[in-house]
Amino acid sequence: MSKKPNFKFQMPAMTSVDKTVLLTLIGKIQRKKVVVIGDVMLDVYIKGSVARISPEAPIPVVEINENDKKMPGGAANVAANITALGGQATIIGSMGNDNAGKELIRELKSRKVDTTGLLALSDRPTTEKTRVIANTQQVVRIDREVKSALNDKQQDLVIQKALKALKGADGVIFEDYNKGLLTPKVIGKVIAYAKKHKIIITVDPKFHNFFEFKGVTVMKPNMKEVTEALGTEAVGQSFETIGFKVMKRLNCHAVVLTRSEHGMTIFEKNQQPRTIPTVAREVYDVSGAGDTVIATLTLALTAGATLLQAASLANYAAGIEVEKLGVATVSAEELGQRLIEELNK
């Protein structure tokens, strides 16, 4: 792991209380240890320009004008966001015993993510998402993946790696993309261990395993995920009703419902829902914004922040991330600078 960062911001003379607290939080999250368990993938970006239509079919011809860009995706991007913000991240997941898997490990190590929890498998490839971008516009995405669940032996190996990594951890993030790693067995064992050792548990879910995450600290679905999971129960219901319904069924401490341009709404027991409006200055690309939110939110909670403080900090981080092209991370320095700019307005 990297050495403790030399992280310090000059506090403005005149600040508002809330943003000052958020700025202080950035220092408190440094070196917090978070385990990320979920579906890892390699994101590949092929960039070029379009000047003509193909004579073979009514499609654009993309002429490549720069080298391919490869980055950690899925749960791997969440781990990269943790280290970018100054935390320590261990990634638990499976990949193929292939070149894409080797590239993923290289990319993660370059971002100071602990990769000892990655399991290389011979019976499935590394999940790879290739995006072709022409003149800043995504033309097509090509997915290489196997989405079937890991077998029992592989699940046991994942559990062993997860429980080992959780020793001394401050938080654990479940990052589910329905690619087969997070089965009910894996989820149950990891949650039981984390709860026993009083580790913060946050979840970024998809619909297949949605109601397996019982008793966690925070569930962070978006509107699409939560309505798919609830099915007919969500028909005709307000988002407030939906949020409390999810919290009750999961018996979790809180739900943070992300609502795109409407910001995010916090649900906690015995409290009215509270909505935090989006703070993005310019939305360029929303890819990876959820990864940034769950990483920042979890780190803040491990540092002792209230849920409102943690969600507010995550909201600012997401506002920075969507201003970047593709799946990206947000650094502690970027987040601190944005808060200082807001304080000085």
Buried (B, 14 or more C-beta within 10 A) or exposed (E): EEEEBEBEBEEBEEBEEBBBBBBBBBBBBBBBBBBBBBBBBBBBBBBBBBEEEEEEEEEBBBEEEEEEBBBBBBBBBBBBBBBBBBBBBBBBBBBBBBEBBBBBBEBBEEBBBBBEBBBEBEEBBBBBBBBBBBEEEBBEEEEBBEEEBBEEEBBBBBBBBBBEBBEEBBBBBBBBBBBBBBBEBBBBBBBEBBEEEEBBBBBBBBBBBBBBBEEBBBBBBBBEBBBBBBEEBBEEBEBBEBBBBBBEBBEBBBBBBBBEEBBBBBBBEEEEBEEBEBBBEEEBBEBBBBBBBBBBBBBBBBBEBEBBBBBBBBBBBBBBBBBBBBBBBBBBBBBBEBBBEBBEE
